[in-house]
Amino acid sequence: MQQERVSRSMIKLRHLFRFEQTSGLLMIAAIVLALLAANSPLAPVYTLVHDIRIHFRFGPLVLEGPLVHWINEGLMVVFFLIVGLEIKRQFLEGHLSTPRRAALPAFAALGGILAPAVIYTGINWGDPAALEGWAIPTATDIVLAVSLLALLGSRVPTTLKVFLTALAIFDDIAAVLIIAVFYGETPSLIPLATATLALAGLIAANRLRSVRPSVYVLLGAVLWVAMLKAGVEAALAGVLIALAVPLRVPGCNVPSPLRATERRLHPWSTLVVVPLFAFFNAGIVIDTASAGRLLDSVSLGIIAGLFLGKQLGIFTACWAAIVTGLGQMPKGVTWGQLYGVALLAGIGFTMSLFVATLAFAEPALIASAKMAVLLTSVLASVAGLAVIARATRRPSSTEQAAVDGQA
């Protein structure tokens, strides 16, 4: 029976990775289209749509901003909601549900956060404005990293994919905390009180075992608007809503609200929201001036942090955890493959760009950060896939079944 459950779990994981592969290709296409649009005769149209003002009025309440603002602060709520649901599910019943399972990716994520932050800070120590971007190279893009790893197909052990996913989940937890603590504005009192009441309502709905989606949607909408008006990063409302959605309701013969929500919204997040975010945030003008920005301290800090810091921090932390017995090498995974994943974790696209828009107010600094993130993500993708492909031979069906059975 246990073996049957493990087999079903592996089948679901393979379906998920194929889905992520499709979404990753869509994101890459969106990035390419954005770069083409921003560097072609279509540039004025791209800028016009990017900056078009959109207003919402609900009686005395007025919400306004450019289209890119509503994508970053509005639609990205769905992305963070999926991140929050995945984090909660993995901790309650998934691959992070026991300390032993969670140890290695947790240590890896910690190393992959500290090393890039230290490298970036060291390069930008004398520039207070540039120092605001210290968190940009600490983030790994879970969609792109997992999607690109899936391109190698069945030759990659499922346990390696699970390790990368778990690492990215811990990375996302840290990114959410960093954004909330370091990049929020001083909150306005009345909206903050409203957000607190909405959050209390979500917690109460969870405690009362409510399974009505309308309850969570209504309270979640109030929470998002209140956080937006309070000056707190509004997109993080998605994570708070996710943590309130119950995984299961004891005594009620209903499907898991958490799984049902994740199943409905995951395609929208990865196939619509993330590509739209990529399209409207990757449109960088590439000219002599932008190429020159790659030599400024912000760009150098991001490039060194993501490409060198990520691999150094993750691989060193994994080695230390395994050698000391605090962590365990995933079944069927080699040191070469682990190093390749450490390289692949240098893909920092979605969350890194998101942090860049929060860290800097000056357009030139934002442009420098975006250019550096894009360049480093390409370098990390190529290097990581090359190392993993070289360190991996295609397993026989018998070998793969044995590894999956031990996962």
C-alpha positions in Angstrom: 0.0 0.0 0.0 2.8 2.4 0.9 4.6 1.6 -2.3 1.4 2.3 -4.3 1.0 5.7 -2.6 4.6 6.6 -3.4 4.1 5.5 -7.1 1.0 7.7 -7.3 2.9 10.6 -5.8 5.7 10.2 -8.4 3.2 10.1 -11.2 1.6 13.4 -10.0 5.1 15.0 -9.7 5.9 14.1 -13.3 2.6 15.6 -14.5 3.5 18.7 -12.5 6.9 19.0 -14.0 5.6 18.7 -17.6 3.1 21.5 -16.8 5.9 23.7 -15.4 7.9 23.0 -18.5 5.1 24.5 -20.6 4.7 27.5 -18.4 8.5 28.1 -18.4 8.6 28.1 -22.2 5.7 30.6 -22.2 7.7 32.8 -19.8 10.7 32.7 -22.0 8.6 33.6 -25.0 7.1 36.6 -23.1 10.6 37.8 -22.2 11.8 37.6 -25.8 8.6 39.4 -27.1 9.1 42.1 -24.5 12.7 42.7 -25.6 11.7 42.7 -29.2 8.8 45.2 -28.5 11.0 47.5 -26.5 13.8 47.5 -29.2 11.7 47.8 -32.3 9.4 50.3 -34.0 6.7 49.0 -31.6 8.5 50.6 -28.7 6.1 53.6 -28.4 3.1 51.2 -28.4 4.8 49.0 -25.8 5.5 52.0 -23.6 2.0 53.4 -24.1 0.3 50.2 -23.0 2.9 49.7 -20.2 2.2 53.1 -18.7 -1.6 53.5 -19.4 -3.4 54.8 -16.4 -6.2 52.7 -14.9 -8.6 54.0 -12.2 -10.9 52.1 -9.9 -13.5 54.0 -7.8 -15.6 52.5 -5.0 -17.5 55.4 -3.5 -14.8 57.5 -1.8 -12.2 54.9 -2.3 -10.0 55.6 -5.3 -7.3 53.2 -6.7 -5.2 54.3 -9.6 -1.9 53.5 -11.3 -0.3 52.4 -14.6 -1.1 49.0 -16.1 2.3 47.6 -14.9 1.4 48.6 -11.4 -1.8 46.6 -11.5 0.0 43.6 -12.8 2.8 43.8 -10.2 0.5 44.7 -7.3 -2.8 43.1 -8.4 -2.3 40.0 -10.6 0.8 39.0 -8.7 -1.5 38.3 -5.8 -2.5 35.1 -7.6 1.2 34.2 -8.0 1.8 34.7 -4.3 -1.4 32.9 -3.4 -0.1 29.8 -5.3 3.3 30.2 -3.6 1.6 30.3 -0.2 -0.6 27.3 -1.0 2.4 25.3 -2.1 4.4 26.2 1.0 1.6 25.2 3.3 0.8 21.9 1.5 4.5 20.9 1.4 4.9 21.6 5.2 1.7 19.8 6.2 1.9 16.7 4.0 4.5 17.0 1.3 8.3 16.8 1.0 8.9 19.3 3.8 6.6 17.6 6.3 9.4 16.1 8.4 12.6 17.8 9.7 14.8 15.2 7.9 13.2 15.9 4.5 13.3 19.6 5.0 16.9 19.9 6.3 19.0 19.8 3.2 16.9 22.2 1.0 16.6 24.5 4.0 20.3 24.7 4.5 20.8 25.1 0.8 18.3 28.0 0.6 20.0 29.7 3.6 23.4 29.5 2.0 21.9 30.7 -1.3 20.5 33.8 0.4 23.4 34.8 2.6 26.3 34.4 0.1 24.6 36.6 -2.7 23.6 39.2 -0.1 27.1 39.4 1.3 28.7 39.6 -2.2 26.3 42.3 -3.4 26.7 44.3 -0.2 30.5 44.1 -0.5 30.5 45.5 -4.0 28.1 48.3 -3.2 29.2 49.2 0.3 30.0 52.8 -0.5 26.7 53.6 -2.2 23.7 53.9 0.1 21.2 54.1 -2.8 22.6 50.9 -4.5 22.7 49.1 -1.1 18.9 49.1 -1.1 19.1 46.4 -3.8 20.9 43.9 -1.5 18.0 41.4 -1.7 17.7 41.3 -5.5 20.3 38.5 -6.0 19.0 36.4 -3.1 15.9 35.1 -5.0 15.5 32.0 -7.2 12.7 31.9 -9.8 10.9 28.6 -9.1 9.0 28.5 -12.3 11.9 29.0 -14.7 14.4 26.9 -12.7 12.0 23.9 -12.4 10.8 24.3 -16.0 14.4 24.3 -17.4 15.3 21.3 -15.4 12.3 19.5 -16.8 13.7 20.1 -20.3 16.2 17.3 -19.6 13.3 14.9 -19.2 13.4 11.5 -17.5 17.2 11.4 -17.4 17.1 13.7 -14.4 16.2 11.9 -11.1 12.8 12.9 -9.8 14.5 13.4 -6.4 16.7 16.1 -7.9 13.6 17.9 -9.2 12.0 17.6 -5.8 15.1 19.0 -4.1 15.2 22.0 -6.4 11.5 22.6 -5.8 11.9 22.4 -2.1 14.9 24.7 -2.2 13.0 27.3 -4.2 10.0 27.1 -1.8 12.3 27.9 1.2 13.8 30.7 -1.0 10.3 32.0 -1.6 9.6 32.0 2.1 12.7 34.1 2.8 11.8 36.4 -0.1 8.3 37.0 1.2 9.7 37.8 4.7 12.4 40.1 3.2 9.9 42.0 1.2 7.5 42.4 4.1 10.2 43.5 6.6 12.6 45.6 4.4 10.6 46.9 1.5 7.3 48.0 3.0 6.5 51.7 3.5 5.5 53.1 6.9 1.9 51.9 7.0 -1.1 54.2 7.4 -3.0 53.5 10.6 -6.6 53.1 9.4 -5.8 50.9 6.4 -3.4 48.8 8.5 -6.2 48.3 11.1 -8.5 47.3 8.3 -6.0 44.8 7.0 -5.5 43.4 10.5 -9.3 42.9 10.9 -9.5 41.2 7.5 -6.6 38.9 8.4 -8.4 38.1 11.7 -11.5 37.3 9.7 -9.5 34.9 7.5 -8.1 33.1 10.6 -11.6 32.9 12.1 -12.9 31.4 8.9 -10.2 28.8 9.0 -10.9 28.0 12.7 -14.6 27.7 12.0 -13.8 25.3 9.2 -15.5 27.4 6.6 -15.3 25.8 3.1 -17.1 28.6 1.2 -14.8 30.2 -1.4 -16.8 33.4 -1.3 -15.7 34.0 2.4 -12.0 33.8 1.5 -12.4 35.8 -1.7 -14.3 38.7 0.1 -12.0 38.9 3.1 -9.0 38.5 0.8 -10.1 41.4 -1.4 -10.5 43.6 1.7 -7.1 42.5 2.9 -5.5 43.3 -0.4 -7.1 46.8 -0.8 -6.2 47.6 2.8 -2.6 46.6 2.4 -2.4 48.6 -0.9 -3.7 51.7 0.8 -1.6 51.1 3.9 1.7 51.1 1.9 2.5 47.5 2.8 3.4 45.3 -0.2 -0.1 44.4 -1.4 0.9 41.3 -3.5 1.9 39.6 -0.3 -1.8 39.4 0.6 -1.8 36.3 -1.5 0.5 34.5 0.9 -1.7 35.5 3.9 -4.8 34.3 2.2 -3.2 31.0 1.3 -2.2 30.3 4.9 -5.8 30.7 6.0 -7.2 28.2 3.3 -7.7 24.9 5.1 -5.9 21.8 3.8 -8.7 19.6 5.0 -11.9 20.0 7.1 -12.3 17.2 9.7 -15.8 15.8 9.8 -16.8 17.3 6.5 -17.1 15.1 3.4 -15.7 17.7 1.0 -12.6 17.9 -1.2 -9.6 19.6 0.2 -10.2 23.4 -0.1 -6.4 24.0 -0.4 -5.9 21.5 -3.2 -9.1 22.6 -5.0 -7.9 26.3 -4.9 -4.4 25.3 -6.1 -5.8 23.2 -8.9 -8.1 26.0 -10.2 -5.6 28.8 -9.9 -2.3 27.2 -10.7 -2.9 27.3 -14.5 -3.9 31.0 -14.3 -0.8 31.8 -12.3 1.8 30.0 -14.4 0.2 30.4 -17.9 -1.3 33.9 -17.6 0.0 36.0 -14.6 3.7 35.1 -14.7 4.0 35.5 -18.5 2.2 38.9 -18.2 4.5 39.9 -15.4 7.5 38.9 -17.6 6.2 40.7 -20.6 5.6 44.0 -18.8 8.8 43.9 -16.7 11.4 42.6 -19.2 11.0 45.3 -21.8 14.5 46.8 -21.5 15.9 49.0 -24.1 19.2 47.5 -25.2 21.6 50.2 -26.5 25.1 51.6 -25.7 23.8 53.2 -22.5 22.2 50.0 -21.2 25.3 47.9 -22.1 27.4 50.4 -20.1 25.1 49.9 -17.1 26.4 46.3 -16.9 29.6 47.8 -15.5 28.0 49.8 -12.7 28.1 48.5 -9.1 24.4 47.5 -9.0 24.7 45.3 -12.1 28.1 43.8 -11.0 26.6 43.1 -7.5 23.6 41.3 -9.0 25.6 39.3 -11.5 28.2 38.3 -9.0 25.6 37.6 -6.3 23.3 35.5 -8.5 25.9 33.6 -10.6 28.7 33.2 -8.1 27.0 33.7 -4.8 24.1 31.3 -5.4 26.3 28.4 -6.5 28.9 29.0 -3.8 26.3 29.4 -1.0 24.1 26.5 -2.0 26.8 24.0 -2.8 28.8 24.8 0.3 25.8 24.6 2.6 24.8 21.3 1.1 28.3 19.9 1.6 28.4 21.1 5.2 24.9 19.7 6.0 25.7 16.3 4.4 29.2 15.9 5.9 27.9 16.8 9.4 24.9 14.5 9.1 22.4 17.4 9.4 21.1 16.7 5.9 20.9 13.7 3.6 21.8 13.5 -0.1 18.7 12.8 -2.2 18.4 9.2 -3.5 20.0 8.8 -6.9 21.6 12.3 -6.9 25.3 12.9 -7.5 27.5 15.8 -6.4 27.8 16.9 -10.0 24.0 17.1 -10.3 23.8 19.0 -7.0 26.3 21.5 -8.2 24.3 21.9 -11.4 21.2 22.7 -9.4 23.2 25.2 -7.4 24.0 26.9 -10.7 20.4 26.7 -11.9 19.3 28.5 -8.7 21.0 31.6 -10.1 18.0 32.1 -12.2 16.4 35.0 -10.3 13.9 36.4 -12.8 10.4 36.9 -11.3 11.1 37.6 -7.7 14.4 39.4 -8.4 12.6 41.8 -10.8 9.8 42.2 -8.3 12.3 43.2 -5.5 14.1 45.5 -7.9 10.9 47.5 -8.5 10.6 47.9 -4.7 14.2 48.6 -3.9 14.8 51.4 -6.3 12.9 54.6 -7.2 15.4 55.8 -9.8 14.6 54.5 -13.3 18.3 54.1 -14.2 18.9 51.8 -11.2 15.8 49.7 -12.0 17.1 49.4 -15.6 20.5 48.3 -14.4 19.0 45.7 -12.1 16.7 44.3 -14.8 19.5 44.1 -17.3 21.8 42.3 -14.8 19.0 39.8 -13.8 18.2 38.9 -17.4 21.8 38.4 -18.3 22.6 36.4 -15.2 19.5 34.2 -15.6 20.7 33.3 -19.1 24.2 32.5 -17.9 22.8 30.4 -15.0 20.4 28.6 -17.2 23.1 27.6 -19.8 25.7 26.7 -17.2 23.3 24.8 -14.9 21.8 22.7 -17.7 25.2 21.9 -19.2 26.6 20.7 -15.8 23.5 18.6 -15.0 23.4 17.1 -18.5 27.1 16.2 -18.2 26.7 14.7 -14.8 23.6 12.7 -15.7 23.3 9.7 -17.9 19.9 8.5 -19.0 18.7 5.8 -16.5 17.1 2.6 -17.5 13.5 2.1 -16.7 14.4 -0.3 -13.9 16.9 2.2 -12.3 14.4 5.0 -12.5 11.6 2.9 -10.9 14.0 1.9 -8.1 14.9 5.6 -7.4 11.2 6.6 -7.5 10.4 3.8 -5.1 13.0 5.1 -2.6 12.0 8.8 -2.9 
